[in-house]
Structure formats: C-alpha cells, structure tokens
Amino acid sequence: MRLREAAPDAEFVWREIGKTVEEDIRDAEVMVGNFDPAILPAAKNVRLYQAGTAGVDPLVKPGVLPGETRICSAVGAYNYCVAEHMLAQTLACLRHFPELRDAQQRREWVKVPSNGTLRGALVLVLGIGSIGQVYAEYCGMMGAHVTGFRRRAVPTPGAEKVCTMEELDDWLPKADVVAMCLPGTPETRHIMNRERLWKMKPSAVLINCGRGSAVDGEALADALEAHVIAAAALDVTDPEPLPADSRLWEMPGCLITPHTAGGLRIPETVDRIVEIAAENLRHYFAGEPLRNQEKR
C-alpha cells in the first residue's frame, strides 16, 4: 500500500466512502479522501486534508476546516479522463450525434445537412489549466487552432495563443468550439451568459466540463432553441443534478452527461490520485512544501 509506505510511522484508520462519521475524524491529524463537508467542522485537529478531487471549493469556506489546515487537491489526476470526455463531447456535437440519437430512438433515417470538423477549426479553451492543456493538445493533434484563456496571458502548452478573460468577447464570434474547464468562483459565475452566447456563430458548439455555474442554463436553452448556436455538451450543470423540469433535457443538439468525466471510474485516474496523496504524505511528515496546496 503506497500510503502506508509514504508514512510508515503513522496510524491509519480506513473508512468506506460515505460512511465516515464525526467521531472518526475528531482526533485525525491527516485526512485523505473525500469526506462530507457537513461533518468536517468536527475535525478540530486536522493539519493536512488531501482531497481526492481536483476542485476543493466547499473545503476552503470559512468554518469548514481549521484555519491552519493545509488543503491539497488532486489536480493533475483527472487530466486525461476529463480531456478525453471533452474531446468525445466535441466530436459528438460537431457530427450532430445528439440529433442522430434522437432520430434513432424515433426509428427515423435522418441525414444532417452538414458536419463540423476539428481540422482547421478555432477552439477556445476557457480555463486552460492542467485539464484544458491536455484537451488543447488533443484538438491540436486533430488539426485545430487553439486559443487559451486564463487570468494571465502566459505561454501554455497546447495553445497557439493565450489571452486573458477580458479578451474573450473579441474571440467568440470567430470560434467554432468554446470549451470550458473553469473553476467555480464569483468571477466565473455565468461567464457564458446571454450576451456572450449570442456573439457565437450559428455553427459553433459549447462544451462545459468545469463548473455548471459558469453557464447561464436558461440563456443556453434559449440559444439552442433559437439556433443561435449549433449544439452544447454539458457534463456539469447548475444545479446538480439537473432538475427534471429543465428545458435543457429536451433541447435538440444538447448532450448531457451526469458529471461523469472525472470520478473514480478509470483505474489509471485512481492510481494518479493515490500517487499525489502518497507524495504529500511524504512531504508533510518531512516538513517539506506540499503539492497542489490551495490558497486560503
């Protein structure tokens, strides 16, 4: 077991996912995994929290964990599984798979008038971090031109050009694909709103595998209904799960997956999560800087 090897002098207590109670964590110095945020205030003595997720938004909120707790994410573990999911969504939308699937269920032999392609396409990646970079590289291998967007316009692997988010409006009318892997922050909430959706080309597609709050769902439903954009693929929604009465369920050209791009479904991803946790256990007990430590 890699975790035991990383901290041979530590006492380990194991619990199944979802079955941890407050009593289990009261004396814990280190916690590894995904715990219900509702019980975390009981962890008064925890000094290292190693999450099994890339996003740790609920953990850094005041009062959830002690102020001196170092919180580390599993950023890097999900790069390939999420990027592959995004690529699959992109190709499905460009080739009208959602509409063709609907036609199949109606037992109708329907041919779409045109298909999109990544070769020569302009792909915008909003939030070109570790996952966005892999997705950008995949698109580039298929002949796309990728422009990345992040807080600072610094050279980034996979992108021919990198811009700040303030430049997004100038690029939207030219984009064939807008792919989102943004974190959930006040600044990113509804960053794709009605005004920005209406700037996109009628042939363009929108992909979101970051946070559901980054897209205005009602505005997206309107855009799809009015054929303002060609298609959208969402692995994340706001709220989650997507309510049964949401218009997005029935929008032609809308492909919805239930937040399954990441998770523990691929053994290679689990191995990467364990590798990060073991590395941070070694660093913690050696008094060394930690990997993926979140700012608080």
Solvent accessible surface area in square Angstrom, and as a share of the most:
residue,aa,sasa,rsa
1,M,133,0.59
2,R,104,0.38
3,L,17,0.08
4,R,112,0.41
5,E,127,0.57
6,A,9,0.07
7,A,6,0.04
8,P,107,0.67
9,D,146,0.76
10,A,36,0.28
11,E,158,0.71
12,F,44,0.18
13,V,94,0.54
14,W,116,0.41
15,R,128,0.47
16,E,116,0.52
17,I,135,0.68
18,G,74,0.72
19,K,132,0.56
20,T,24,0.14
21,V,85,0.49
22,E,73,0.33
23,E,124,0.56
24,D,43,0.22
25,I,5,0.03
26,R,104,0.38
27,D,128,0.66
28,A,23,0.18
29,E,88,0.40
30,V,34,0.20
31,M,5,0.02
32,V,52,0.30
33,G,22,0.21
34,N,67,0.34
35,F,42,0.18
36,D,82,0.42
37,P,54,0.34
38,A,78,0.60
39,I,24,0.12
40,L,0,0.00
41,P,57,0.36
42,A,10,0.08
43,A,0,0.00
44,K,136,0.58
45,N,71,0.36
46,V,0,0.00
47,R,79,0.29
48,L,1,0.00
49,Y,2,0.01
50,Q,3,0.01
51,A,2,0.02
52,G,5,0.05
53,T,52,0.30
54,A,34,0.26
55,G,22,0.21
56,V,6,0.04
57,D,52,0.27
58,P,61,0.38
59,L,12,0.06
60,V,54,0.31
61,K,116,0.49
62,P,134,0.84
63,G,62,0.60
64,V,22,0.13
65,L,7,0.03
66,P,27,0.17
67,G,66,0.63
68,E,101,0.45
69,T,2,0.01
70,R,81,0.29
71,I,0,0.00
72,C,0,0.00
73,S,0,0.00
74,A,0,0.00
75,V,56,0.32
76,G,13,0.13
77,A,1,0.01
78,Y,16,0.06
79,N,21,0.11
80,Y,88,0.33
81,C,10,0.06
82,V,10,0.06
83,A,0,0.00
84,E,91,0.41
85,H,38,0.17
86,M,0,0.00
87,L,32,0.16
88,A,62,0.48
89,Q,5,0.02
90,T,0,0.00
91,L,57,0.29
92,A,12,0.09
93,C,2,0.01
94,L,11,0.06
95,R,104,0.38
96,H,33,0.15
97,F,114,0.47
98,P,12,0.08
99,E,47,0.21
100,L,59,0.30
101,R,128,0.47
102,D,56,0.29
103,A,3,0.02
104,Q,112,0.50
105,Q,122,0.54
106,R,136,0.50
107,R,229,0.84
108,E,81,0.36
109,W,232,0.81
110,V,69,0.40
111,K,162,0.69
112,V,37,0.21
113,P,139,0.87
114,S,73,0.47
115,N,87,0.45
116,G,23,0.22
117,T,70,0.40
118,L,3,0.02
119,R,170,0.62
120,G,50,0.48
121,A,5,0.04
122,L,30,0.15
123,V,0,0.00
124,L,0,0.00
125,V,0,0.00
126,L,0,0.00
127,G,12,0.12
128,I,1,0.00
129,G,29,0.28
130,S,39,0.25
131,I,33,0.17
132,G,1,0.01
133,Q,41,0.18
134,V,13,0.07
135,Y,0,0.00
136,A,0,0.00
137,E,68,0.30
138,Y,43,0.17
139,C,0,0.00
140,G,36,0.35
141,M,149,0.66
142,M,76,0.34
143,G,21,0.20
144,A,6,0.05
145,H,89,0.40
146,V,2,0.01
147,T,5,0.03
148,G,0,0.00
149,F,0,0.00
150,R,76,0.28
151,R,196,0.71
152,R,165,0.60
153,A,56,0.44
154,V,48,0.28
155,P,132,0.83
156,T,10,0.06
157,P,81,0.51
158,G,31,0.30
159,A,20,0.15
160,E,123,0.55
161,K,101,0.43
162,V,19,0.11
163,C,1,0.01
164,T,33,0.19
165,M,34,0.15
166,E,151,0.68
167,E,65,0.29
168,L,0,0.00
169,D,51,0.26
170,D,105,0.55
171,W,42,0.15
172,L,0,0.00
173,P,64,0.41
174,K,107,0.45
175,A,0,0.00
176,D,34,0.18
177,V,0,0.00
178,V,0,0.00
179,A,0,0.00
180,M,0,0.00
181,C,20,0.12
182,L,12,0.06
183,P,67,0.42
184,G,24,0.23
185,T,35,0.20
186,P,121,0.76
187,E,134,0.60
188,T,13,0.08
189,R,130,0.47
190,H,58,0.26
191,I,21,0.11
192,M,0,0.00
193,N,49,0.25
194,R,111,0.41
195,E,115,0.52
196,R,51,0.18
197,L,0,0.00
198,W,107,0.37
199,K,68,0.29
200,M,10,0.04
201,K,63,0.27
202,P,99,0.62
203,S,73,0.47
204,A,0,0.00
205,V,2,0.01
206,L,0,0.00
207,I,0,0.00
208,N,1,0.00
209,C,15,0.09
210,G,6,0.06
211,R,74,0.27
212,G,8,0.07
213,S,27,0.18
214,A,1,0.00
215,V,8,0.04
216,D,32,0.17
217,G,26,0.25
218,E,101,0.45
219,A,1,0.00
220,L,0,0.00
221,A,1,0.00
222,D,35,0.18
223,A,0,0.00
224,L,5,0.02
225,E,101,0.45
226,A,62,0.48
227,H,137,0.61
228,V,23,0.13
229,I,2,0.01
230,A,33,0.25
231,A,1,0.01
232,A,0,0.00
233,A,0,0.00
234,L,6,0.03
235,D,3,0.01
236,V,3,0.02
237,T,18,0.10
238,D,64,0.33
239,P,78,0.49
240,E,77,0.35
241,P,124,0.78
242,L,21,0.10
243,P,53,0.33
244,A,101,0.78
245,D,125,0.65
246,S,25,0.16
247,R,66,0.24
248,L,9,0.04
249,W,131,0.46
250,E,132,0.59
251,M,17,0.07
252,P,78,0.49
253,G,2,0.02
254,C,17,0.10
255,L,50,0.25
256,I,36,0.18
257,T,30,0.17
258,P,109,0.68
259,H,84,0.38
260,T,42,0.24
261,A,8,0.06
262,G,13,0.13
263,G,30,0.29
264,L,86,0.43
265,R,142,0.52
266,I,73,0.37
267,P,104,0.65
268,E,73,0.33
269,T,0,0.00
270,V,52,0.30
271,D,71,0.37
272,R,76,0.28
273,I,22,0.11
274,V,35,0.20
275,E,91,0.41
276,I,3,0.02
277,A,3,0.02
278,A,3,0.02
279,E,40,0.18
280,N,0,0.00
281,L,6,0.03
282,R,123,0.45
283,H,46,0.20
284,Y,26,0.10
285,F,102,0.43
286,A,65,0.50
287,G,67,0.64
288,E,76,0.34
289,P,118,0.74
290,L,21,0.10
291,R,82,0.30
292,N,40,0.21
293,Q,85,0.38
294,E,54,0.24
295,K,198,0.84
296,R,125,0.46
